[in-house]
Amino acid sequence: MDMHKRKLAAGLVLASVALLFLSEAAFSQTGTLESTAASQNQTIAPVQPANLLEQGVQLERQGQWAEALSLYQRGIKEFPSDVALRQRRAIARIHFDLERRYSDRSFLQTITATNGNTALKVYSEVLLKIQSYYVDEPKWVYLTNFGLTNLEVALKAKNFQSRNLPQATPQQIAAAIQKMRNRLDQQSVRNRADAYMVANAVAQMMKRELNVPVQSTIYEFTSGAIASLDPYSAFMSNSQYSETMSQIEGNFVGLGVELKTHADHLEIVNVIPGGPASAGHVQPGDQITAVDNQLVSEVGSERAADMLRGVEGSVVSITLARPAQTTQSIRLERRRVEIPSVDQVGIIDPKNGVAYIRLTNFQKTTARDFDNALWNLHRQGMRSLIVDVRSNPGGLLSASVEVADRFVNSGVIVSTRGRNPMEDFTHRAQMTNTWRVPLVVLIDENSASASEIFAAAISDHRRGTIVGRQSYGKGSVQGIFPLNAAGGGVRLTTAKFFSPKGNPINQVGVKPDVAVQYAARANASAGIQDEGDNGLRIAIEVANRAVTASRSSNKSTVTGR
């Protein structure tokens, strides 16, 4: 039975970089896709861990937790065994997640509408899912300690204090934190029941000592428990869960923009054709300085980005600033926007019949749209094909398998292995007729997870040539699980995946056959052909050589199935 179908009852199977590592270089949740740690600020060039730590601490002091998190994550890729970098990443993530939660209206509504007993049911449900599905045996004492650390950070944070303990003094908070730590020292945490008991006891203590609502304490434990597992597991509020599911389906309600968050504005990175922003003549490079007459600099970029979301048919007012122009305010109606995963399609070298398809992510509609693109290119005289998955953060595992199946005749495409035997599955090629067209796959350091599944399958089967730069190296699979007690969901790492030859992808990635010094992705606003895109230029050369080689070897068909 197909793994994807088996898992639908419990949650969807994802192979994508987690949506946690948002930064100035990352897309907001209001956009079509959330970028990740794989697409971090390229201007920072770490040399030694000490330099990275110094830069990170400076960002932390300025409250730039997203940027610090991005820096530490990139540093860990350079220095995977550095303990200090991992510790700072963990702290930065706690701060970043806290800011996101308390900027999320749906989370705040959940806190208001949920009582302590319901919150405890949520925590119990989360612990059970971790025990049942997580890829490794849970370390319950570490999970509990991380929950305490998460709560400790929250107790010292202004956004948590203003909502949950406005009257408490720093001395009272410090005393309560010490009691928390003493409570854990006295408790042996050996299993799921022990973890639950500690959280419940601490929640009651916080209620007595500081009058913190039980649900507020428990949700910090919940978030901390999941965050302790790995960088890709996370708690999701109702809106985050709904938006994730919409992205998987290939649509969402919003304005149809991709954003970068800055301290005092939201930068428009891309505008989806046919969306509300496109109809309102919003352009890439525009800066949103206010949302519904509230300045981004005052409410914060995460809060401002959240304010752009809303129910279908509702209206939002945004103030736009353009270079060398005065600001203007426009009103846009939130509508359902289709997310294109097949972004660019065309013949980029008509003389030699070199075709091009760019995949931005892998979602439910990807295989269908990819098939349509292939047949259109075939009718236009396609003789070789370039599939560009640069900066593609991943998506549905099943979608990446389906795309690879279009080119792999037989054998394994990817295998997954987890602690739960239900996660052990081998995906094999199933299509009886595959495309025999010479193939080039473009990758870079931002190609992650599901993109790496596709590229590794093509590479291991020697079905095409991999061009570009070594990929991100994210070799785990996440399941999306709804929470029944109070809505929302959790994303848990459930398995690790391996290439057809059994090679791990995690922290390794896919190595190109033809390395490119700089392989920037094609500029969408300038069309497919971008003279500054060295990676694409080399890919075209490789594609042309592949056609010449196929002719000389007297292959019967190079253009069809």
C-alpha positions as CSV (number, residue, x, y, z in Angstrom):
1,M,0.0,0.0,0.0
2,D,1.3,3.5,-0.9
3,M,2.9,5.1,2.1
4,H,1.2,8.4,1.3
5,K,-2.2,6.8,1.3
6,R,-1.5,4.9,4.5
7,K,-0.5,8.0,6.3
8,L,-3.4,10.2,5.4
9,A,-5.4,9.0,8.4
10,A,-2.8,10.3,10.8
11,G,-1.2,13.0,8.8
12,L,0.4,14.0,5.5
13,V,3.9,12.9,4.6
14,L,6.3,15.8,3.8
15,A,9.8,15.9,2.6
16,S,10.6,19.5,2.9
17,V,12.9,21.8,4.9
18,A,11.0,22.9,8.0
19,L,9.2,26.2,7.9
20,L,10.9,27.3,11.0
21,F,13.9,29.1,9.8
22,L,12.4,32.3,8.6
23,S,14.6,35.3,8.3
24,E,15.0,38.5,6.3
25,A,15.8,36.3,3.4
26,A,12.8,34.1,3.9
27,F,9.2,34.3,2.6
28,S,6.5,35.2,5.1
29,Q,3.6,32.8,5.8
30,T,1.4,35.2,3.8
31,G,3.3,34.3,0.7
32,T,3.0,31.2,-1.6
33,L,5.9,29.4,0.1
34,E,7.9,29.8,3.2
35,S,11.6,29.7,2.5
36,T,13.9,28.1,5.0
37,A,17.3,27.8,6.5
38,A,18.4,26.6,3.0
39,S,17.8,30.1,1.7
40,Q,19.6,32.3,4.1
41,N,21.3,35.6,3.8
42,Q,24.2,34.9,1.3
43,T,26.1,38.0,2.4
44,I,27.3,36.4,5.6
45,A,30.4,34.3,5.0
46,P,31.4,32.4,8.2
47,V,35.1,31.5,8.6
48,Q,35.3,30.1,12.1
49,P,32.7,29.1,14.7
50,A,34.0,31.8,17.0
51,N,33.3,34.4,14.3
52,L,29.8,33.0,13.9
53,L,29.1,33.0,17.6
54,E,30.2,36.6,17.9
55,Q,27.9,37.7,14.9
56,G,25.0,35.6,16.4
57,V,25.3,37.1,19.8
58,Q,25.2,40.6,18.3
59,L,22.0,39.7,16.5
60,E,20.5,38.3,19.7
61,R,21.3,41.5,21.6
62,Q,19.4,43.4,18.9
63,G,16.4,41.0,19.2
64,Q,16.9,39.7,15.7
65,W,16.2,36.1,16.5
66,A,15.3,35.0,13.0
67,E,18.5,36.3,11.6
68,A,20.5,34.7,14.5
69,L,18.8,31.4,13.9
70,S,19.6,31.6,10.2
71,L,23.2,32.3,11.0
72,Y,23.6,29.5,13.4
73,Q,21.9,27.0,11.1
74,R,24.2,28.0,8.3
75,G,27.2,27.7,10.7
76,I,26.2,24.2,11.7
77,K,26.2,23.2,8.1
78,E,29.8,24.4,7.9
79,F,30.8,23.0,11.4
80,P,28.3,20.2,12.2
81,S,30.1,19.0,15.3
82,D,30.3,22.4,17.0
83,V,28.4,22.1,20.3
84,A,28.3,25.9,21.0
85,L,26.6,26.6,17.7
86,R,24.0,24.0,18.3
87,Q,23.3,25.4,21.8
88,R,22.9,28.9,20.5
89,R,20.7,27.7,17.7
90,A,18.4,26.0,20.3
91,I,18.1,29.2,22.3
92,A,17.5,31.3,19.2
93,R,14.8,29.0,18.1
94,I,13.0,29.2,21.4
95,H,13.0,33.0,21.1
96,F,12.0,33.0,17.5
97,D,9.1,30.5,18.0
98,L,7.9,32.5,21.0
99,E,7.7,35.7,18.9
100,R,5.9,33.9,16.2
101,R,3.3,32.4,18.6
102,Y,2.6,35.7,20.3
103,S,2.2,37.4,16.9
104,D,-0.2,34.8,15.7
105,R,-3.8,35.8,16.2
106,S,-5.1,32.2,16.0
107,F,-2.7,31.1,18.7
108,L,-3.7,34.0,21.0
109,Q,-7.4,33.1,20.3
110,T,-6.6,29.5,21.3
111,I,-5.1,30.6,24.6
112,T,-8.2,32.7,25.3
113,A,-10.7,30.0,24.4
114,T,-8.8,27.1,25.9
115,N,-8.9,26.2,29.6
116,G,-6.2,24.4,31.5
117,N,-7.8,20.9,31.3
118,T,-8.0,21.2,27.5
119,A,-4.5,22.4,27.2
120,L,-3.3,19.4,29.3
121,K,-5.2,17.1,26.8
122,V,-3.3,18.8,24.0
123,Y,0.0,18.2,25.7
124,S,-0.9,14.5,26.4
125,E,-1.9,14.1,22.7
126,V,1.4,15.6,21.6
127,L,3.4,13.3,23.9
128,L,1.5,10.3,22.6
129,K,2.2,11.3,18.9
130,I,5.9,11.7,19.7
131,Q,6.0,8.3,21.4
132,S,4.2,6.7,18.5
133,Y,5.6,8.3,15.4
134,Y,8.9,10.1,16.0
135,V,11.9,8.7,14.2
136,D,14.0,8.2,17.3
137,E,13.3,7.0,20.8
138,P,12.2,10.1,22.7
139,K,14.5,11.3,25.5
140,W,11.9,12.2,28.0
141,V,14.1,14.0,30.5
142,Y,15.6,16.2,27.7
143,L,12.2,16.9,26.3
144,T,10.9,18.0,29.7
145,N,14.0,20.1,30.4
146,F,13.6,21.8,27.1
147,G,9.9,22.5,27.9
148,L,11.1,24.2,31.2
149,T,13.7,26.2,29.3
150,N,11.0,27.3,26.8
151,L,8.8,28.4,29.7
152,E,11.7,30.2,31.4
153,V,12.4,32.2,28.2
154,A,8.7,33.0,27.9
155,L,8.5,34.3,31.5
156,K,11.3,36.8,30.8
157,A,9.8,37.9,27.4
158,K,7.8,41.1,27.2
159,N,5.1,39.8,24.9
160,F,4.4,36.8,27.2
161,Q,4.6,39.0,30.3
162,S,2.2,41.6,29.0
163,R,-0.4,39.0,28.3
164,N,0.1,36.5,31.2
165,L,1.7,38.2,34.2
166,P,1.5,42.0,33.8
167,Q,1.8,42.6,37.6
168,A,4.7,40.3,38.4
169,T,8.1,41.8,39.4
170,P,11.4,40.5,38.1
171,Q,12.2,39.1,41.6
172,Q,9.0,37.2,41.7
173,I,9.6,35.7,38.2
174,A,13.2,34.8,39.2
175,A,12.0,33.0,42.3
176,A,9.3,31.1,40.4
177,I,11.9,30.0,37.8
178,Q,14.1,28.6,40.6
179,K,11.2,26.7,42.0
180,M,10.6,25.2,38.5
181,R,14.2,24.0,38.3
182,N,14.0,22.6,41.8
183,R,10.9,20.7,40.8
184,L,12.6,19.0,37.9
185,D,15.6,18.1,40.0
186,Q,13.3,16.3,42.4
187,Q,11.5,14.4,39.7
188,S,12.7,11.4,37.7
189,V,11.5,11.7,34.1
190,R,11.6,8.2,32.6
191,N,8.6,8.0,30.4
192,R,5.7,9.9,28.8
193,A,3.6,9.8,32.0
194,D,6.5,11.4,34.0
195,A,6.8,14.1,31.4
196,Y,3.1,14.9,31.7
197,M,3.2,15.0,35.5
198,V,6.1,17.5,35.5
199,A,4.3,19.8,33.1
200,N,1.1,19.6,35.1
201,A,2.9,20.3,38.4
202,V,4.8,23.2,37.0
203,A,1.6,24.7,35.5
204,Q,-0.1,24.5,38.8
205,M,2.9,26.1,40.5
206,M,3.0,29.0,38.0
207,K,-0.7,29.5,38.7
208,R,-0.1,29.8,42.4
209,E,3.1,31.8,42.3
210,L,2.5,34.2,39.4
211,N,-1.2,33.7,38.4
212,V,-0.1,32.5,35.0
213,P,-3.0,30.7,33.2
214,V,-2.5,27.0,33.2
215,Q,-3.0,26.9,29.4
216,S,-0.3,29.5,28.8
217,T,2.2,27.4,30.7
218,I,1.2,24.1,29.1
219,Y,1.4,25.5,25.5
220,E,5.0,26.6,26.2
221,F,5.7,23.1,27.4
222,T,4.1,21.7,24.3
223,S,6.1,24.0,21.9
224,G,9.3,23.2,23.8
225,A,8.7,19.5,23.8
226,I,8.3,19.4,20.0
227,A,11.2,21.8,19.4
228,S,13.5,19.7,21.5
229,L,13.3,16.8,18.9
230,D,15.0,18.3,15.9
231,P,15.0,21.5,13.7
232,Y,12.2,20.2,11.5
233,S,9.6,19.2,14.1
234,A,7.2,22.0,15.3
235,F,4.0,22.9,16.9
236,M,1.5,24.6,14.6
237,S,-1.3,27.0,15.6
238,N,-4.7,26.7,13.8
239,S,-3.7,29.2,11.2
240,Q,-0.3,27.7,10.6
241,Y,-1.8,24.2,10.3
242,S,-4.5,25.5,7.8
243,E,-1.9,27.4,5.8
244,T,0.4,24.4,5.6
245,M,-2.5,22.2,4.4
246,S,-3.4,24.9,1.8
247,Q,0.1,25.0,0.5
248,I,0.1,21.2,0.2
249,E,-3.1,21.4,-1.8
250,G,-1.6,24.2,-4.0
251,N,-3.7,27.1,-2.9
252,F,-4.2,29.5,0.0
253,V,-6.3,32.6,0.9
254,G,-4.3,35.8,0.8
255,L,-2.9,38.5,-1.4
256,G,-0.6,36.3,-3.6
257,V,2.8,37.7,-2.6
258,E,6.1,36.4,-1.4
259,L,7.7,38.5,1.3
260,K,10.9,39.2,3.1
261,T,10.6,40.5,6.6
262,H,12.6,43.5,7.7
263,A,12.5,45.5,11.0
264,D,10.4,48.4,9.5
265,H,8.8,47.0,6.4
266,L,7.8,43.9,4.4
267,E,9.6,43.6,1.1
268,I,7.6,42.2,-1.9
269,V,9.8,39.4,-3.4
270,N,7.4,38.0,-5.9
271,V,3.8,38.6,-7.0
272,I,1.7,35.7,-8.2
273,P,-0.1,36.3,-11.5
274,G,-3.8,36.5,-11.2
275,G,-3.8,37.2,-7.4
276,P,-5.2,40.2,-5.6
277,A,-1.7,41.9,-5.4
278,S,-1.2,41.4,-9.1
279,A,-4.6,43.0,-9.8
280,G,-3.7,45.9,-7.6
281,H,-0.4,46.5,-9.5
282,V,1.8,45.5,-6.6
283,Q,5.4,44.9,-7.9
284,P,8.4,43.0,-6.7
285,G,10.6,45.4,-4.8
286,D,7.7,47.3,-3.3
287,Q,7.8,47.8,0.5
288,I,4.8,47.5,2.8
289,T,5.3,50.0,5.5
290,A,1.9,49.8,7.2
291,V,-1.0,47.3,7.3
292,D,-4.5,48.7,8.2
293,N,-2.8,52.0,9.2
294,Q,-0.5,50.3,11.7
295,L,3.2,50.8,11.0
296,V,5.3,47.7,10.5
297,S,8.0,49.3,12.6
298,E,5.6,49.6,15.6
299,V,3.7,46.3,15.4
300,G,6.7,44.2,14.2
301,S,7.2,42.5,10.9
302,E,5.9,39.1,12.0
303,R,2.7,40.7,13.4
304,A,2.3,42.8,10.2
305,A,2.7,39.7,8.0
306,D,0.1,37.9,10.1
307,M,-2.3,40.9,9.6
308,L,-2.2,40.4,5.9
309,R,-4.0,37.1,6.4
310,G,-7.7,36.8,6.8
311,V,-10.9,35.2,5.7
312,E,-11.7,35.0,2.0
313,G,-13.5,38.1,0.7
314,S,-12.2,40.4,3.5
315,V,-10.3,43.6,2.7
316,V,-6.9,44.8,3.9
317,S,-5.3,48.2,3.5
318,I,-1.6,48.4,2.8
319,T,0.8,51.3,2.5
320,L,3.4,50.8,-0.2
321,A,6.7,52.6,-0.7
322,R,8.6,52.4,-4.0
323,P,12.1,53.6,-4.7
324,A,12.1,57.2,-5.9
325,Q,8.3,57.4,-5.5
326,T,5.9,58.7,-2.9
327,T,4.0,56.2,-0.7
328,Q,0.5,55.1,-1.6
329,S,-2.2,53.2,0.2
330,I,-4.3,50.5,-1.6
331,R,-7.0,48.2,-0.5
332,L,-6.9,44.6,-1.6
333,E,-9.5,41.8,-1.2
334,R,-8.2,38.6,0.1
335,R,-8.9,35.7,-2.3
336,R,-8.0,32.1,-2.9
337,V,-4.7,32.0,-4.9
338,E,-3.4,29.1,-6.8
339,I,0.2,28.4,-6.1
340,P,2.2,27.3,-9.2
341,S,4.7,24.7,-8.5
342,V,5.6,24.4,-12.2
343,D,6.7,28.0,-12.5
344,Q,8.4,28.4,-15.9
345,V,8.1,26.3,-19.0
346,G,9.6,26.9,-22.5
347,I,12.1,26.1,-25.2
348,I,15.2,28.1,-24.3
349,D,17.3,27.0,-27.2
350,P,15.0,26.7,-30.2
351,K,17.9,25.8,-32.6
352,N,18.7,22.6,-30.6
353,G,15.4,22.0,-28.9
354,V,16.5,22.5,-25.3
355,A,13.4,22.7,-23.1
356,Y,13.2,24.0,-19.6
357,I,10.9,23.5,-16.6
358,R,11.4,25.1,-13.2
359,L,9.8,23.5,-10.1
360,T,9.4,25.8,-7.1
361,N,8.1,23.1,-4.8
362,F,6.4,19.7,-4.7
363,Q,2.7,19.7,-4.0
364,K,-0.4,17.7,-4.9
365,T,-0.8,19.3,-8.3
366,T,2.9,19.1,-9.3
367,A,2.8,15.7,-11.2
368,R,-0.3,16.8,-13.1
369,D,1.1,20.1,-14.1
370,F,4.5,18.6,-14.9
371,D,2.8,16.2,-17.3
372,N,1.0,19.0,-19.1
373,A,4.3,20.9,-19.4
374,L,6.1,17.9,-20.8
375,W,3.5,17.3,-23.5
376,N,3.4,21.0,-24.4
377,L,7.2,21.0,-24.8
378,H,7.1,17.8,-26.8
379,R,4.7,19.4,-29.3
380,Q,7.1,22.3,-29.5
381,G,10.0,20.1,-30.6
382,M,11.7,19.2,-27.3
383,R,14.9,17.2,-27.8
384,S,16.4,17.6,-24.4
385,L,15.1,18.8,-21.0
386,I,16.4,20.9,-18.1
387,V,14.5,20.5,-14.8
388,D,15.5,23.3,-12.5
389,V,15.0,22.6,-8.8
390,R,17.3,25.3,-7.5
391,S,15.9,27.0,-4.3
392,N,13.2,24.4,-4.2
393,P,12.7,23.6,-0.5
394,G,10.8,20.4,-1.0
395,G,7.2,19.5,-0.3
396,L,5.3,16.2,-0.6
397,L,7.4,13.1,-0.8
398,S,4.8,11.4,-3.0
399,A,5.0,14.3,-5.5
400,S,8.8,14.1,-5.8
401,V,8.5,10.3,-6.4
402,E,5.9,10.9,-9.1
403,V,8.1,13.4,-11.0
404,A,11.1,11.0,-10.8
405,D,8.9,8.2,-12.0
406,R,8.4,10.1,-15.3
407,F,12.1,9.4,-16.1
408,V,13.1,6.3,-14.2
409,N,12.2,3.0,-16.0
410,S,12.4,0.6,-13.1
411,G,13.8,0.1,-9.6
412,V,13.9,2.1,-6.4
413,I,13.3,5.8,-6.4
414,V,13.6,6.4,-2.6
415,S,13.4,4.4,0.6
416,T,12.3,5.6,4.0
417,R,13.2,4.1,7.4
418,G,11.8,5.0,10.8
419,R,11.4,3.7,14.3
420,N,7.8,2.8,13.6
421,P,7.7,-0.1,11.1
422,M,4.9,1.7,9.2
423,E,7.5,4.3,8.2
424,D,9.6,1.7,6.4
425,F,8.7,1.9,2.8
426,T,10.4,1.5,-0.6
427,H,9.1,3.6,-3.4
428,R,9.7,2.0,-6.8
429,A,9.2,3.2,-10.4
430,Q,5.7,2.2,-11.5
431,M,5.1,3.9,-14.9
432,T,5.3,1.6,-17.8
433,N,6.2,4.3,-20.3
434,T,8.8,6.9,-19.3
435,W,10.3,9.9,-21.0
436,R,13.6,9.0,-22.7
437,V,14.5,12.6,-23.5
438,P,18.1,13.5,-22.4
439,L,17.8,15.1,-19.0
440,V,19.7,17.7,-17.0
441,V,18.8,18.5,-13.4
442,L,19.9,21.9,-12.0
443,I,20.5,22.0,-8.2
444,D,22.1,24.3,-5.7
445,E,22.7,24.6,-2.0
446,N,19.1,25.6,-1.5
447,S,17.6,22.5,-3.2
448,A,16.4,20.5,-0.3
449,S,14.6,17.3,0.7
450,A,12.0,16.4,-1.9
451,S,14.2,18.1,-4.5
452,E,17.0,16.0,-3.3
453,I,14.9,12.8,-3.6
454,F,14.3,13.7,-7.2
455,A,17.9,14.6,-8.0
456,A,19.3,11.6,-6.2
457,A,17.0,9.2,-8.1
458,I,18.1,10.7,-11.4
459,S,21.7,10.6,-10.4
460,D,21.8,7.0,-9.0
461,H,20.0,5.6,-12.0
462,R,22.3,7.5,-14.3
463,R,19.2,8.8,-16.0
464,G,20.5,12.4,-16.4
465,T,23.3,14.8,-15.6
466,I,23.2,16.8,-12.3
467,V,24.5,20.4,-12.8
468,G,25.1,23.1,-10.2
469,R,26.2,23.0,-6.6
470,Q,25.9,20.4,-3.8
471,S,22.4,20.4,-2.4
472,Y,21.2,21.3,1.1
473,G,21.4,17.8,2.7
474,K,18.0,17.4,4.5
475,G,17.3,13.7,4.5
476,S,14.3,13.3,6.8
477,V,10.6,13.0,6.3
478,Q,8.0,14.8,8.3
479,G,4.4,13.9,9.0
480,I,1.7,16.5,9.6
481,F,-0.7,15.4,12.4
482,P,-3.8,17.3,13.4
483,L,-4.5,17.9,17.1
484,N,-8.0,16.9,18.1
485,A,-8.2,18.5,21.5
486,A,-8.0,22.2,20.5
487,G,-7.1,22.3,16.8
488,G,-3.8,23.1,15.2
489,G,-1.3,20.4,14.5
490,V,2.2,19.1,14.9
491,R,4.9,18.4,12.4
492,L,7.1,15.5,13.4
493,T,10.1,13.8,11.8
494,T,8.9,10.3,11.2
495,A,11.6,8.7,9.0
496,K,14.9,9.3,7.2
497,F,15.2,8.7,3.5
498,F,17.8,7.2,1.3
499,S,18.7,7.3,-2.3
500,P,18.2,4.3,-4.7
501,K,21.7,3.1,-3.9
502,G,21.0,3.4,-0.2
503,N,23.0,6.5,0.3
504,P,21.9,8.9,3.1
505,I,21.0,12.5,2.2
506,N,21.1,14.1,5.6
507,Q,24.0,16.5,6.0
508,V,25.4,15.1,2.8
509,G,23.2,16.3,0.0
510,V,23.4,15.4,-3.7
511,K,26.7,16.2,-5.5
512,P,26.6,17.5,-9.0
513,D,28.2,15.7,-12.0
514,V,29.1,19.1,-13.3
515,A,29.9,21.7,-10.7
516,V,29.1,25.3,-11.3
517,Q,31.1,28.1,-9.5
518,Y,27.9,30.1,-9.1
519,A,24.5,28.7,-9.9
520,A,22.0,31.4,-9.2
521,R,18.4,30.5,-10.2
522,A,16.9,32.1,-13.3
523,N,15.4,35.5,-12.7
524,A,11.6,35.0,-12.9
525,S,10.9,38.6,-13.6
526,A,13.3,38.6,-16.6
527,G,12.0,35.4,-18.1
528,I,13.6,32.0,-18.4
529,Q,16.7,33.2,-20.2
530,D,19.0,35.2,-17.9
531,E,22.4,36.0,-19.3
532,G,23.8,36.3,-15.7
533,D,22.7,32.7,-14.9
534,N,25.9,30.7,-15.2
535,G,24.3,27.6,-14.0
536,L,21.6,27.7,-16.7
537,R,24.2,28.4,-19.4
538,I,26.2,25.4,-18.4
539,A,23.1,23.2,-18.2
540,I,22.2,24.2,-21.8
541,E,25.7,23.2,-23.0
542,V,25.4,19.8,-21.2
543,A,21.9,19.3,-22.7
544,N,23.2,19.9,-26.2
545,R,26.1,17.5,-25.7
546,A,23.6,14.9,-24.4
547,V,21.6,15.2,-27.6
548,T,24.7,14.8,-29.7
549,A,25.7,11.7,-27.7
550,S,22.3,10.2,-28.0
551,R,22.4,10.6,-31.8
552,S,25.8,9.1,-32.1
553,S,24.7,6.0,-30.1
554,N,21.7,5.5,-32.5
555,K,19.0,5.7,-29.8
556,S,15.7,5.2,-31.4
557,T,13.8,8.0,-29.6
558,V,15.1,11.0,-27.7
559,T,12.0,13.2,-27.7
560,G,9.1,11.1,-26.5
561,R,8.0,8.2,-24.5
